[in-house]
Each structure stands twice: as structure tokens, then as C-alpha cells.
Amino acid sequence: MGEHILVPVDGSSPSRAAAAYACQHFSDATVTLLYVMNPMVDYSRRKAFPGYRADDEYKNEREKGEWVLETVREGLPDDVTVETELAAGEPAKTIIRHADEHDVDGIVIGSHGREGTARVLLGSVTETVILRAAVPVTVVRPEESSDG
């Protein structure tokens, strides 16, 4: 069986750069794009913004995840085997669990490159994945990102 690479995606420039990197550097591998739906996102939107209507942007996190996976997949070469997966849970834990349960050989993950206070306040999914994953993790930062 060939190599299996997991690429968590959230639609950001860093995650798109990670997907492109994985396809370029692991072109013979199966690349799995994983979108993690955080169930608290819809709940917190409704609590924080009483007038918020979910259909203002996406009906729910599942719809957003499907859109992200589709648009990231469309930007990748056709000659690379790419699979897509939706999972629910806390992002870092879900990424690690998915990697363990699906016997991936490596993880390629994007990073916004936040430092100092921003990293502490926002947390770092990438940092947690690096520290806790049982497989090698490659971190990709886009050359120019308006996300961070």
C-alpha cells in the first residue's frame, strides 16, 4: 500500500498552501483533506449574536466544510489521489485521532505563523498537532498570507 498523507484544511491560505505542498511533494501518495467541524461554532454564533441567522453565511458548519473541501480539491492537480473527509470535534484532537485511526504516514498542516500574545490567546492547532502526533508533521506557511 502507498503512502497516506493527511492535510487538515479550513479554507485559509495556509491550509491551501499545505494541500498544494502535499500534492507537490507526495504526488504518489493518497492525500486526505480533512475539515474538522467544531460543533461549538454554530452554538457560539447564535449566543454571541442574537440576531444572527445561520443562512447569512452558511447554513451550518457541515455546509461550510463541504464547500471548503470542494474548493480546495478543485485547486489541486488531477493526477494526485485526493480524498476528502469531514469530522466533528475539537480541531487538534480530531486531527490527531483521525491520523491514528487511519494509519496515515504523515501530516502536512498550514500555519499562520502567529507569535507572542496572538498565539497564546488564539491557541495553536498546529502546535498541538506537532507535539502530540505519532507521525511526522510538516508545517507549511504560505509566502504571502492575508490571514495572519
C-alpha positions, 0 to 999 in steps of 0.5 A: 500500500502507498503512502497516506498523507493527511492535510487538515484544511479550513479554507485559509491560505495556509491550509491551501498552501499545505494541500498544494505542498502535499500534492507537490511533494507526495504526488504518489501518495493518497492525500486526505483533506480533512475539515474538522467541524467544531460543533461549538461554532454554530452554538457560539454564533447564535449566543454571541449574536442574537440576531444572527441567522445561520443562512447569512453565511452558511447554513451550518458548519457541515455546509461550510466544510463541504464547500471548503473541501470542494474548493480546495480539491478543485485547486489541486492537480488531477493526477494526485489521489485526493480524498476528502473527509469531514469530522466533528470535534475539537480541531487538534484532537480530531486531527490527531485521532483521525491520523491514528485511526487511519494509519496515515504516514504523515501530516502536512498542516498550514500555519499562520505563523502567529507569535507572542500574545496572538498565539497564546490567546488564539491557541495553536492547532498546529502546535498541538498537532506537532507535539502530540502526533505519532507521525511526522508533521510538516508545517507549511506557511504560505509566502504571502498570507492575508490571514495572519 
